[in-house]
Every structure is written in C-alpha cells, then in structure tokens.
C-alpha cells in the first residue's frame, strides 16, 4: 500500500514538471470576438485573466480609471452603478470649463436620433456603433410590429419607413416636451476611440449594408482635404481601407472647424462618428439611464427592468466577451499616427470621455 502511495506521488510530480516545461514553449490563446459579427482577434490567457480577475471595490475618477472598463468592480446591486454614472454625468455637465464640449441645443438633429415607444412611454436615443440595432429591435417588438426580436429581418430594422419606430422630431412641439418630461429615457455609450474605430471599419472597410456613398462620396472628400501629400498613395496597412486611411479619418475628426463644413456636406451620415453630446444632448435632456457597451450584459436586463418591460421583451443574447474594451485593437489602429493628431482627436471627444467616465487614453497621448 505504501509503495502504491509513493508511486502515485511520483507520477503526479512528473506530470507537474512536464506541464511547467511545456508552458514555456506553448502560447495558450483564447479568441474573443472583436466586434458584433466582426473579426475574431487572438487574446492571451494572461490578458483575459487580467480582464476578468476580481478588482478592488472602488470606482476611481475618470483620469485614473483602468482602461479595461469604466467600472472595474461588478457590484451585486447594479443600481449603484447606474446611479454613479448619472452622478458623473451631472457633475461634468455642471463644469463650466467644459461647457462647450458637453452642451448642445435640443435641435432637429437630436430629435431625429430619439425613437419613441408610446405604448410603454419610452424614448431611446440612437448612438451608432454601440449595438443599437438590438435596442431598435426591442422597441419594434414593444410597438407591436413583431412579437419577438428573433423574427425581425435585419433590413427591416434600419428601414425607418417600415419598422414602425417614430422619431421624436415627427411630433408637435408640445408632444415632444411632454414626452421628454415624462417618459423613460435612455441611451448606450462605449469608449469614444473604440467607437471611432468601429465606425471606420463598418463604413469604410467592410460596409456590410452596401452603402456606397461612404466610399464613393465621403471618403474622397476626406482624402482631398486631409491626406498628407508626402505619403505614398499606394501605401496601406492591413487595417486601412483602400482609399481612406484611418489616419485620414482621425485628422478629419480632430479638425473641429473643417469637420463642421464637411459634415454639412455629408448630412445625416455623420451620426456614426459625431459625439454623444451632438447625438443625444445628455446635459440638456434629463435621461433616466445611460448604459455602457462594455457592461451590456448587466446593463441590458437592468434597463428592461427599470423601464418596466422585462416581462414583455428580452434583449438578444450577448456572446461572452464581445462587448469588452479591446486595448490591443486600439493601440494597433493608432500606431503610426502622430501625437499631435491623436491629441486633437482627444480634445474633440474629451466631453464624451469625461461625461461617461471613460479614462483618458494616456498610452496614446503621452
């Protein structure tokens, strides 16, 4: 019996030794989706472990936050997270030094972004590139167009003449004010720089909905104004579109005065990359809730419950890891772009970073 015991101990020791040796030569990789329906990018086990490890139970201020997530701790009571976000929003809105970056008028452009569900008294402000398609499906079901989100054709979601989603701008002034004062109002945000990358990929690289005006009209206009002459026009990297390069896009977005002139030419197509402030007027409309793309698996059910509709509709299943912030992707896209251009871009979107507690991307700016 003793001999069997020591043989077993010895065998276990050899197995552990072999695993330790093998780990020096084998890179254990996991794959996490890069974006909804997008490319799958490799992530190391160490990176994923750091992302999912239980952090400290404090929520730091924006300038000192972890770049992994706006809320590094996951409290059991999600209400405290939502309340902290609204407190953060209100605090920055009161900051007079940032007023030019955080306030806007409630104009037609803003009202066009807000969809109405009168049956359940809900207003949803559309912020493209943060999973809005799924929320529009939720509203379509609530308005009675379909019985389940799974039954809604993808092309129907974005056909605003057929999907049964009225815009707030379509109502009379007194009807607009009544709904803004009494309805449950919410929208979703994500890290501003990662959203910019998503917009570039979706509209100028992949263009899955076959919208030719992005490549044929908008891209050439940006190139003519912002392409540096000394660059080889045939030079491109794996993450650049044929024609428009990401650095051109960054230069365009960072040029406040020049961008405004071009945006008037581009019309409503700019909704995919203008700021959350311009889209939803978060300091001028009193929103009930602000969800974060990075924690959508917790935010979605909480929003449904807070709006009193959790028994009527379900948010579509979110694949694990698909909404997490991907610093590796951000670094890759911004590699080779000059600090001056990155800083101008940050200045343009600083209001969004501060309002929603996203950390200053020091790894790109300093």
C-alpha positions, -999 to 999 in steps of 0.1 A, spaced: 0 0 0 28 24 9 46 16 -23 15 24 -44 12 57 -25 47 68 -33 44 57 -69 13 79 -73 30 109 -57 60 104 -80 37 102 -111 20 134 -101 53 151 -97 64 141 -132 31 154 -147 35 188 -130 71 190 -141 61 182 -177 34 209 -177 58 235 -163 83 228 -191 56 227 -218 41 261 -207 74 278 -216 70 267 -252 32 268 -258 13 300 -260 -23 292 -248 -45 316 -268 -82 323 -265 -102 341 -291 -126 369 -282 -148 385 -308 -136 419 -319 -170 433 -326 -206 423 -335 -202 400 -364 -166 411 -369 -132 396 -370 -121 374 -341 -88 385 -326 -64 364 -305 -61 372 -269 -37 355 -245 -48 337 -214 -29 362 -193 -47 392 -209 -81 376 -204 -74 366 -168 -64 402 -160 -97 414 -175 -118 390 -156 -99 390 -123 -119 405 -93 -106 441 -89 -107 465 -59 -141 477 -47 -135 514 -56 -146 533 -86 -118 558 -94 -122 592 -111 -120 594 -149 -84 603 -152 -72 574 -131 -96 547 -143 -85 513 -156 -87 512 -194 -103 478 -192 -137 490 -181 -154 521 -167 -165 501 -137 -137 477 -127 -158 463 -99 -190 444 -105 -213 451 -76 -242 429 -68 -266 458 -68 -264 472 -103 -285 502 -93 -254 517 -76 -235 516 -109 -263 533 -128 -266 560 -101 -229 566 -101 -230 571 -139 -258 596 -136 -239 614 -108 -208 615 -130 -228 629 -159 -245 656 -138 -212 666 -123 -194 671 -156 -225 689 -170 -221 715 -142 -184 721 -151 -184 755 -167 -149 750 -182 -162 720 -203 -195 736 -213 -185 740 -250 -178 702 -251 -208 690 -231 -238 711 -240 -258 715 -272 -293 727 -282 -322 702 -285 -324 707 -322 -339 686 -350 -307 667 -354 -310 655 -318 -348 649 -320 -342 628 -352 -320 604 -331 -346 597 -305 -371 569 -312 -405 568 -295 -425 539 -279 -457 555 -268 -472 522 -256 -446 518 -229 -436 555 -226 -400 550 -236 -376 572 -255 -344 557 -269 -316 579 -283 -296 562 -311 -258 563 -307 -245 542 -337 -217 517 -332 -227 506 -297 -251 477 -306 -281 500 -313 -296 475 -338 -306 452 -309 -323 480 -290 -342 491 -320 -355 455 -323 -366 457 -287 -386 488 -295 -401 474 -326 -415 445 -306 -428 468 -279 -446 489 -306 -463 457 -318 -447 453 -352 -433 419 -344 -438 395 -314 -402 385 -309 -368 402 -317 -357 370 -334 -384 374 -360 -373 408 -372 -355 409 -405 -322 428 -404 -331 450 -433 -364 460 -416 -346 473 -385 -330 502 -404 -358 509 -428 -374 537 -408 -404 539 -432 -414 503 -424 -401 494 -389 -428 513 -370 -404 534 -349 -415 571 -349 -388 597 -343 -394 624 -317 -389 650 -344 -421 639 -361 -443 651 -332 -456 686 -324 -436 708 -300 -460 703 -270 -460 665 -277 -422 665 -277 -419 684 -244 -445 661 -227 -425 630 -237 -392 645 -227 -406 654 -193 -424 622 -185 -411 592 -205 -383 568 -195 -353 579 -215 -320 561 -221 -291 556 -245 -259 535 -247 -222 546 -249 -188 530 -254 -152 541 -252 -151 570 -277 -119 559 -295 -131 523 -299 -164 536 -313 -145 557 -339 -126 526 -349 -158 507 -352 -173 534 -374 -143 534 -397 -143 497 -401 -181 494 -406 -185 523 -431 -152 525 -450 -137 489 -448 -165 463 -446 -196 483 -454 -219 452 -448 -251 471 -457 -237 481 -491 -239 519 -486 -218 531 -515 -218 568 -506 -193 562 -477 -166 551 -501 -176 570 -532 -186 604 -518 -175 608 -482 -141 591 -483 -128 611 -514 -138 643 -497 -119 635 -466 -89 623 -486 -87 655 -506 -86 677 -475 -66 656 -450 -43 632 -469 -7 642 -464 9 648 -498 42 633 -489 27 599 -482 28 572 -509 -9 569 -522 -4 532 -527 9 527 -492 -16 509 -469 -16 486 -439 -39 457 -430 -63 478 -410 -68 506 -436 -94 508 -463 -84 510 -500 -86 548 -504 -94 562 -470 -68 555 -443 -75 556 -406 -51 584 -401 -70 605 -427 -102 598 -407 -85 608 -374 -72 640 -389 -107 649 -402 -124 642 -369 -98 663 -350 -103 693 -372 -132 710 -355 -138 739 -379 -130 719 -411 -151 690 -399 -182 711 -395 -180 723 -431 -177 688 -444 -204 674 -421 -229 698 -436 -220 683 -469 -222 647 -456 -256 652 -440 -271 626 -416 -244 600 -424 -221 616 -398 -242 601 -370 -218 572 -369 -189 593 -357 -201 626 -342 -200 629 -304 -226 616 -280 -232 652 -270 -242 661 -305 -264 630 -309 -283 629 -276 -277 662 -257 -271 644 -224 -266 676 -205 -298 692 -218 -321 662 -217 -326 645 -183 -320 608 -191 -333 581 -168 -303 558 -176 -271 555 -195 -259 520 -204 -223 511 -213 -214 488 -241 -186 473 -221 -211 460 -194 -241 455 -217 -247 420 -203 -256 437 -170 -270 469 -183 -295 454 -208 -316 434 -182 -314 463 -157 -327 488 -183 -356 465 -192 -365 461 -156 -361 498 -148 -384 506 -178 -409 480 -166 -408 460 -197 -388 429 -187 -419 407 -189 -427 420 -224 -395 415 -243 -360 401 -239 -327 416 -251 -310 393 -276 -283 370 -262 -249 387 -260 -219 363 -268 -194 363 -240 -166 389 -243 -180 406 -274 -185 440 -258 -153 442 -237 -129 470 -243 -100 459 -265 -69 480 -258 -48 459 -282 -71 468 -311 -70 505 -301 -32 505 -300 -29 488 -333 -52 512 -351 -35 543 -336 1 530 -342 19 553 -365 -5 582 -361 12 614 -348 7 625 -312 -5 659 -325 -33 643 -344 -43 620 -316 -43 649 -291 -65 669 -313 -89 640 -317 -90 636 -279 -97 673 -274 -126 669 -299 -141 639 -279 -130 650 -244 -165 658 -234 -176 622 -242 -147 608 -222 -155 629 -191 -193 628 -192 -193 590 -192 -163 583 -170 -140 568 -197 -103 571 -188 -80 594 -207 -60 572 -231 -26 581 -217 -10 552 -236 -18 571 -268 -14 607 -257 18 608 -236 
